[in-house]
């Protein structure tokens, strides 16, 4: 299956100091189209040094290569390994911004906490830029999403390692949508990310200089379905390990989320979702993973809050 070229957007006009109104206008138009049609796009000239992106990837490889005893000394809030003892095993290292990262820093590789703090700072700044662009794409004030977030309580950086999979037992990451605002992913060497579009799964090729961005359920609800949170999954590669890391740019837990009046009563449209507290939805989604229901149809998705009109 050939890889699919999702829209690639140059965001440098919003990062560099010199004025480039034409470049900004083009990026806004491209991002608006991508959020309507795909929920996914790639960005280039994003301001994060490629050397740092590569160094962080190498750091994750060193950590995940450590003996399990060392990795399991990290608190369970930060490290998770799937219990399936077969091909397709995956493990994750989670760095919470709200709790200064780790309760107990891993010793290998050295200075891991400082490196992740540096990376998280870059991703936070990029999330701020993307939030401003997406706000403008929706016709909202540029600082809307920034003010809507207020803090970094639910932001986190996640490193992921997938062991080689087999055709019969390819676990990967099952089809899902992200619950929050904006997700930023780096997969430099080995692909596996797939987007569901037009009733088919489309692979997204890895790139050493591009970041993959997708919008989450919060944006879909706020926009009353004007922008779509895309369904995606990860297919574990065969014969090789897959490493990636992802940053989740979210709203704070106590934030009330509902369709904005700009997309409902002000234009004569009915709201497609009832409101909810973000933490409530986030906890339900987390429970899907920790306590999966017996029936797949009982998994909680954003449709849990849908209004039948």
N, C-alpha and C positions, 0 to 999 in steps of 0.2 A: 504494500500500500504506500503510495507516495505521500510525502509530508505536505501539509497544507500551509500556504503562506497567509497567516492571519495578518491584518494590517500592521505595518511597522511605522511608528510615529517618532519624528525627531522632536524631542522636548527641550532642546537647547535654548530656543528663544525665551523660555521661562526660567532658565537657570543662569545664563550669561548676563553680564551687566549691561551690555550694549542693547539699545532698543531695536526690536525687530518685529514690528506690528504685523507685517505680512506673514512672517513665520509663525507668530502666535495664532493668527486667524486660521492658517492652514492646519495647525495642530489641533485647534478646537474643532474644526469641521471634521477632521479625520477621526478624532476621538469620539465625537458625538455619533458618527456613523458606526464606529466599531461597537459602542455600547448599545446601540439599538439593534444591530444585526448579529453580533457575535457574543458580546459580554467579555470578550478577550481581545487583547492587542499586545504587540511588542513595542518596546521603546528603545531608542538609541540616543547617544549623546546625552546620557542621563546624569552625568556629573560624578558618578562613582568611579574611582580609579580602577581600571581593569586589573592592575597588579593586586589591589586589595581583594577584589572578587576572587581571583585565583588563589591568593594566600589563605582566605577563609575556607575555600574548598579543600585545600591541602590540609588545613587544620582539622576539619571534620574527618578526613580520611585517616589521619593519625589517631584521633580519638576513637573512632569506630573500630580501628584495628587493635585496640588495647584488649587485654584479656577481660572476660566478662566480670571477673571479680573486681577489677578496677572500675569498670563502668557502673556496676551495680552499687558501688560505694556512693555514687551520686544520688541524692534524694529522688524518690519516685516522682515527685512533682517536676523534675527536670529530665529524667531519663526513663525511657520506656522501650521494652523489647517485646515483640510479639511472642506468644508462647508456642506457636506452631514450630515444631522441631523438624523442619523439612525445607526444601527449596521454597523460595518465596518469603523467607523470614525478613522482617524489616525492623529497624530500630530508629529511635528519634531522640535528639537532644534538644530540649526546649529551654529557651532563655527568656525569662519574664523581665520586661522593662520595669514593671511596677515594684518588684522586690529586689532591685539591684542585681538582677540576673540570677545567680546561683546562691542557694543557701550554703552549699559547700562546693567550692570550685574543684573540678578535676585537676589532678597534678600533671596529666599528660594530654595534650602538649602543654608546655609552659606558657604562662600568660594568656591562657584561653579566654579568661573573663575580660581582660583588657581588649583583646582582639574583637570579641563579640560586642562589647560596648561601642567600639569604634564603628563596626559594621551597622549596628542598630541605629546609631546616630545618623549615619548616611541614609539608611532606609527611612527613618522618621522624617528627615528633611525632604526626601523624594516623595514620601506619602503626602506631605504638606503641599508640595508642588502639584502632584496629581489631583489632590483634593480640590485645589483652586481651579484647575482646568475642568474637572468634571462638574464642579459647581457652575462654571460659566457655560458648559455644554447644556446644562439644564435650565439656563436662564436665571440662575440664582446669583446673589452677590458672591464675588470670588472667595470671600472668607466664610461662606456659609458652613461648609463641612468642618473647617477648623474650629469655629465657634461651637458647632454641634458636638464635637468630640470632647473638648475641655481638658482632657488629661490623657495619659498613656496607660491607664490602668489595665486595659485589655489588649495592649499591643504586645506581640511576642515574635521572636525569631526562632525558627525551627529547622534544625539540620536533620536530614533523613538519609538512611542507608538501606537499600534493598539488596538482599543477597540474590545470586543468580536463580532464576526461576526455571521451571520446566513447563512444557506445553500443557501437561495434565494438571499442573498445580501452580498456576500463575496468580498469586494473591494480589500483589501490587496494592493499589488503593482503589476501592470500589467507586462506582459512579456517585457523585455528590455535587452539591453546590456549597459555596462558602457562606457562612452565616453573617459575616461582618460587612465592612465597608469596601476595602481595597486590599487585594493580595498581590504581592510582588515576588516572583520566583526566578531563581537562577539555576538553570540546568545547562552546564557548559559542554559536557562531553558525551553523555549517554542520554538519549531521549527516553520516552515512555509516557510523557504527558499527552493525553488525547482529549480533544474537544468534541462534544456531541453537537452536530450541526446537520440539518436537513436529513434526519433519520440515519445518520452514519457517524462512525467514530473517525475523527481526522487526527493523525499524529502531528504534533508540533515539534519541529526540528530543534535540537539544542544549538546554542550559539554562545561563543565566548564573550561577545560584546553586546548582546541584547538581553534585556530583562523581559519576562513575560508578566503581563498584568491582567488581572480579571477583577470585575466588580462583584460584590457579594449581595446577599439578600437584603441588607439594610438599604442599599441604593435602590434596589428593585422596589421595595415597599415605599420609600420616600417619594419615588418618582411615579408611583401608582402604575407600575409595569411599563413606563416609557423606556426605561433602561432595563436590560435583562441580566440576571445572574445566571451565568452559563453552567450547564452540567458538564463535568469533566471527570477524568479518572487517570490513574497511573497504571500502566501495564509493566510489570517487572521484566527486565531484560533477561534473556537466556545467555548463559556462558560468560557473563560479566557482572560486576557489581555496579550499582547505580547510586550516585550521590547527588543530592540537590539540597538547596536550602531556600526557605520561604519566609517572608515577613508579612504578618497580618496587622494591618492598619485599621483599628476598630474604634467604635464609640465606647464610652464608659458604660459600666454595667447597669447603672440606674437610669440610663437614658430612655425616655419614652419614644417609641418608634411607631409612626403611622403615616399614611399618605399625606403629603403636604397639601395645603389648600390651593396652592398654585396649580396642582394637577388634579384637583377634584372640584370643589364648589366654585372656584373662580373661573373654571372653564365648563361648568355644567356636567362634570363627570362624577359618577358614583365611586366612592372608595372601594378598592378591590381587596383590602385587608382591614381587619380590626387591629387596633393598636396593642402594643405589648411593651413590657420592659425588656431591654436587650438581654440582661442577665438571665431572665426567665427563659428566653428562647435559647440562649447559649447553653444553659444547663440541660435543657431538653435534648439539644443536639449532642452534647457530650455524653449524655446517658445512652444515646444510640450506640456509642462505641463501647462504653463500659458495661452496659447491660442490654445487649441487643434483644429486641423482642423476638418471639418465636416465629411470627409472621412478618415477612418483609414489608407488607402493606401497612404495618403498624409503626414503622420508622417515622420519626417526626421530621417534617420538612417545613418550609415556609408556607406550604399549602394548609398547614395546621391552622393558620390565621386567615385563610381566604374567606371572603364574603361571597355568597352566591347571590348574584343580582338577577 
